[in-house]
Amino acid sequence: MKVDRNRVYEKCNGHCGYCGKKLETIKDMQVDHIDPQWRAVTKEQKDRINAFDNLMPSCRRCNHYKRSDNLEQFRRKMATLHNRVCDHYIGKVAIDFGMVDIRAFDGKFHFEKQ
């Protein structure tokens, strides 16, 4: 199935569907499968996995970080990210110097806030 990249790009008005970052051009976009491709075995499952509703415009970083997680697994991973950033020495230094403001993930991705 050929993906209509323009349609996917416009799905979130040229923004990453996860973090909301502006995708300056369509070339900056990666097409993510909300429900990962590896889950599809049968032809019917593959058709559903590749359906437009399962495709999300994504920035490279979100697509890489989400990897093969489904949406709820990714949400759980994001819910603990602020703690993991604060656990690292370099993160603590940045916090001490007032260089970063760490906030917990509110549980909603950009496409859910639109």
Secondary structure, DSSP 8 states (H G I E B T S, - for coil): ----HHHHHHHTTTB-TTT--B-SSGGG-EEEESS-GGG--SHHHHHHHTSGGGEEEE-HHHHHHHTT--HHHHHHHHHTHHHHHHHSHHHHHHHHTT--------S--HHHH-
